[in-house]
């Protein structure tokens, strides 16, 4: 180069060009096998295959496990039988597909290592089945009433925006971020975990079925659709603060329990942090299937007038567990007999040898061992059956009453025993008045006729101001 003054200058640039260090090689083997190999000492690449050169979702990891390694090369052996396939080496890590991905068929997507982001996914009326150990990020998912995303696991799927269609979780982890909004036909949790992060909301029309796995709530808030309990599921309340409201709650099927972990507050009272509400009152069968974990909580859940779902307080037993404290009166004798094949190991056999003039003048009774306040909520439960006479029926009356004086009754239950089969009876009632320990009693009247009955598994539990399950 020469300037106007006649001076010259020289500049040189050297460009080095080399072939790519990674090349995929194929070699035929005996027994209808082919061996694919490549040099990848840093394990940056994975082998993928596709039945056609169409949708980017057709490219899947070619094998379930990692390749074998020999002398600095990676090797995979595959059968040559079956339909044709295309193969490629794909760099692991973050992959983003900015263009909309539109399904043209039901699609299986097996995630390899790393993260795949689909900026826009249109399911149309098809189903996407996601498996594999990787991470899938879906900022926007569009679908129809017939479309569905099924997550098999063990990887992670993050829905960061609007999602229409239905969602089924069988394994792995599905997280709904702060920007997510589910307007789905339904969310079905069968296994794995569904995570509702702070700010994430399910549209109130979307039902949520819990049939297994873990539902994690970390500061989520807003309105959800109806909650259906169809299998054993854990509800984990995280450290966040939020109020999540379900439209309703019911059970589906003969089994299934909901274990709530991480609840904060006082049993029977309102919670703090993450709280759960139900717009309509649940049935007693649903409340009985809910357990809040913690030694200070009792079985079942309470539904407050504020529509909040909270744990029951641990109930206090007000009668002794041993039959030794039970006292017969009138023409009555008692013995303790061993039991097998039942939920209890012994029963109290009560025999009335002579019929009194009044039915209450023969029976058995036991005094309370704990104080009871007026209007406390109590639950009594016991098993009973007839032993004799062989023909005809027997009767007994259960009473919770003042121990002496006017024997004021808080509750009574007449039981008729037509045969020798065991019957379980449950009575929920409020204490008529305040009684100190020993000032109230449980009695069974047996003065209806001569005969023998057996009583087992008696418990009287005081839930105080909480509703018994």
N, C-alpha and C positions, 0 to 999 in steps of 0.2 A: 504494500500500500504506500503511495507517494502523496505527500501533502503539497500545497501550492509553492512552498519554499524549496521543494525538491528533496525533502528528507523522506526516508523510507522506514517502514516498520513491518514486522512480521509476527503473525499469531498462528499457533498450531493447536488443534484439539484432537485428542485420541479417543475413539469410541470402540469399546470392546463388546463384541457380540458373541454369545455362546448359546448352545442348545439347552433346552430345559433339562434339569437334572433328573426329573421324575418321568419315567417311561413305563407304560404298562405292557408287559410281554405275556404271551399265551403259548402254552405247550400242551400237545395232546398226550394223554396217558392211556394206559390199557384200562379196559373195563368201562368204556364210555365215560371217561372223566377228562376234564381239562384243568390244567394248572395255570393260574394267573399269578404273576409275580411282579414286584416293583421294588426299587431301592428307596427306602424312606427311613433313614436312621433316626430322625427326630419324631417319627409317628405323627406327622402333620396331616396326613391324608387318610381317607377311608375309601374302600371300594364300594361303589354303588352300582345298581343295575336298574334297568327299566324295560318293560315289554315293548315300548314304542317311544319315538322321539316326539312326544306331544306335551302334555301337561308337566310342569316342573314338579308336581306332587308325585308323578310316577317314578321319579328317581328315589330309590330306597336303599338302605344298607344291604349289600349283597349277601351277607352272612349274619348269623345271630351273635357269634362271638368274635374275638379279635383274631387276626391272621397269625399263622405260625411264623417264626423268625429263624432264618438260617444264614449265617455269614453276611449279615447286614442287609438282607433282603426279606421282604414280607411275601408269604405264599398263601394262596387259597386254592383249594381243590373243589371243583363243582361238577355235577353231572351234566352231560351233554344231551340227555334225553329231555323231552318236554318241549314247550314252545321256545321260540328264539328270544334272546335277550340282548340288550345293549349294556356295555359296561363303561365306567369312567372312574377316575380318581378325583375325589372331591376334597378340597381343603376343609378341615374341621374348624369350628369356631362360629363366629357370627355371620349369618347369611340373611339378607333381607331381599324379599321379592317386592319391589315397589309397585309393579303393575297388578291390577286386579286378577285374582285367581278364580276362575269360574269352573265349578264342577260340571262335567258332562256325563257323569255316571257315579254310582256308589264307589267311594275311594278308600283304600287302605293306605295310611301314612305311617310308616315305621321310622321313628326318629333315631338318628345316630347320635354321636356325641356332638356337643355344641348347641347353638341356639339358631332356630329358624323363625324368622318373622315374616308373616304374611300380612302386608299392610291392609289388604282388602280381600276377604274371602266370601264368595257368593256360592252358597250351597245349592241354590235353586230348590229342587224338591228331593235332593239326594242326601246320602248319609256319608259322613266322614268318620272313619274308625282310626283312632290315633293310638299307637303303641310305641314301645322303644324307650330307651333311657334318656333321651335328649330333652330339650326345652323348646316349646312352641309358643310364640307370642302372637296373639290375634287382636289387633287393635279394633277391627270391625268385622262382624260376621253377619251376613244377610241370609235369610232363609224363608221358607214357607212353612205351612202347617205340617207338611210331610217330611221336612228336613230334620236331621239330627246329627249331633256330634257325640261320639262315644269315646271315652278315654279309658284305655285298658291299663296304662302305666307301663313301667314304673317311673316314667319321666314326669315332667311338669308342663301343664298348659296354663298360660296366663291370658285371661280375657280382659283387655284394657279399654274396651269401648262398648258400643251397643252390640247386642247379640239377640237375634231373633231365630226361632227354631226351638228344638228341645235339646237338653243336655243330659247325658247319662254318664255316670262316673263309676267305673268298676275297679279301678286301681290307680296308682300314681297320685298326683296332686294337681288340683285345679284351683287356681287363685283368681278371684275377682278383685281387681284393683279399684282405686278410688274413683276412676272414671267409668267403671263398668255399669251397665244397665241391662238387666236381663228382661226381655219382653218375650219370654219363651212360652211354649205350650206346657212346659213343666221341666223340673230338674229332679232327676232320680239318682240318689246316692246309694250305691250298692256296696262300695268298698273304696279303699283309698281315702282321700281327704278332700273336702271342699272348704276353701278358705275365703271368708268374707273380710277383706281388709277395711281399714278405716275409710268411711265414705262410700263403700260399695253398697248397692241397693238392688234388690230383686223387685221387679214390677209386681204390684199387688195382685195382678191376675194370674201370676205364675205359681202353680202348686209346687210344693217341695215335698218329695217322698224320701223318708229316711229308712232305708232297709239294710244298713250296714255302714261300716267305715266311721269316719270322724268328720264332724262339722265344726270348723274353727271360726269363731267370731272375734275379731280383733278391732273393736271400735266401730263396727258396722251399725248403720241406723236406717230407719225408714220403714215402709210397709211392705210386707210380703204376702203371698197368697196363702191358701190353706196348707197346714202342716199335717202330713200323714205319717204315722209311725208304723212301719211294716217289718222291722227287724231290729236286732240289737245294734244300737248306734250310740256313739259318744259325742256329746256337745261340749266343746271346750270354749269357755269364756276367757278371752285373753286379758291383757293389761289395759286395753283401750277403754274408752267411755262412749257408750252409745245405747240407744233404746231401739230394739228391733221388735216390730209388731207383726204377728201372724194374724191372718184373717180368722182362722179357726184352728182347731187341733182335734184329731181323732186317731183311733188305732185301726189297723187293717190286719186281719188274721188273728190267730189264736196266740201267737207269741210275739216277742219283740219288746225291748225295754230301752228307755232313754236315760243314759247316765250323764248328768250335768256336772262338769268339773270347773272349778275356779270361781264359783259364785261367792260374792262378798256381801255381807250384811248380817242381820240377826234373823235366825230362823223364825218364820211366820210373819216377818215384817218386810219392808221394802228393801230392795237391793241397792248397791252402789256400784259404780263402774259400768260394766256391761249388763243390761237388764233385758228381760224377755216379757213381752205382753201378748195377750190374745184378745182380739176384738170381741169374740163371742165365747161364752163360758164353755169349757170342755166338760165332757162327761166324767163321772167318777172312775170309769174304766181306764181312761187316759191318765188321770192324775195318779192312779195306783201303779201305772207302768213307768213313772218318772222317779228317778232317784238322784238326789243331790249328794255328791260325795263329800264326806266330812264326818268326824265322830260326833259333832254336835247336832247333826240333822237326823230326823227320823225317816221312816219309809214313806214313800209317796210325796206328792207335791200339794201345795195349797194354791188356790186361785182367789186373789184378793178382790175387794170391791173396786179397786183401782185398775183391775184387769191384768195385774202383774202375776206372773208365775213365779212362785217362791218355794223354798223347801219347807217341809213340815218340821216342827220342833220335835226333838227326840221325846218319845212318850215315856211316862213314868208308870211303872207297874204299881198298882195299889193293893194287890192281893198276893199272898205268899205262893211260891211255886210248888211247895211241898204239900202233899195231901195230909201230912201229920197234923196240920193246924185246923183241919176241917172237923167240926164237931156235930155228931148226930143228936137229934132231939126227938121226943115222942118214941113210938115203938119202931125204932130204926136202928140198924147196925151198919157198920162200914168195914170194908176190907180193901186192901190194895192188891191189884192183880197185874201181872206182867203182860205186855202186849208185843206181838211181832207182826210185821207186815204193815205197820201203820206209821204215820208221821210222829207218833208219840210212843213211849216205851212202857208206860203204865197207865192204868185207869183206876178210878175210885168206884168200887162196887157198893151200891146203896140198896139195902133190903128193908122193905116195910113189912113188918110181921103182923101188924094189926091196923085196921083202918080207923082213924080217929073220927070224932064227930065233926070236926072242921078240917079242911084240907091243909091249912097252914099249921096245924098242930103236929105234923110229922114231916121230917126232912133233915137236911144237913146245912150247916152254915159256917162261914169263915169271916172273921173281922178284917178290915182293911189295915194295911201296914204303912200307909202314907196319907197325909192330909189332902183333902179335896176342897177347892173353893166353890162357892155358889156359881152356877152356870158354866163350870168347867165342862169341856167336851170330852166325853169318855167313849171308849169302844170296848165292848165285851165280846169274847169269842170263845166257843167251847164246842166239844164233840159230845154226843150223847147217843145212847142206844138202849133198847129194851133187851133184857135177858130172860125174865119170866114175868107173867105166866106164858106158857107156850102158845095158848090161844088168846085171841082178843088183843087189845091195844093197852098201852100204858101212857100215863101223862105225868108231866112235871112242870112246875112253874119256876122260871128264873126270876130273881128279884135283886135289885140294888136298892138298899133301904137304910133308914136309920137303925142303929143297933140298940134297940130298946125303946122305951117310951111309947110313942104313937106309931113307930115303925113306918114313918112316912116313906113313900116309894118314889124313887127317881125314875124307875122303869120296871116293867114286868113283861115277860114273854112266856106264853103258854105253849108247850111243845107236846105234840101227840106222836107217839111211837107205835107204828102199826106192825113193825117187824124187828128183826135183830140187826138190821143194817145200821151202820154208823151214819149220823147226820151231823153236819157242821152248822152251827148257828152263830150269827153275828148281830149284835145290837149296838146301835149308836144312840147316845142319849146325853142329856145335860144334867149335871148334878142339881138336885132340887134346892139344896142348901149347902152351907159350908160345914164340913165335918173334919175334925182332927183325926189323927191316926187311931184306929180302933173305934171311932164313933159311928162308923157306917159298916155295913156288912153285905156279903153276897149270900143268898140263901136259895136252895132248891126245895120247893114243897113237893112232898111225895105222898101226901095223905089222900090221894084219889082212889087208891085201891091197894090191896096187898100185891106185892111183886118186887122185882129187882130191876134196877137200871144201872148203867155204867156211865160215868162222866170222865172225860179226859181233855187234856190240852186247854184247861181254863186259863184265860188271861183277861184282866181288866186293866186297860191302859188309859192314862190321863193325858190328853193332848192340850189341856188347859185352854188357851184362847184360840188354838189352831183347829182346823177341821180335820177329823180323822179320815184316813184314806178309805 
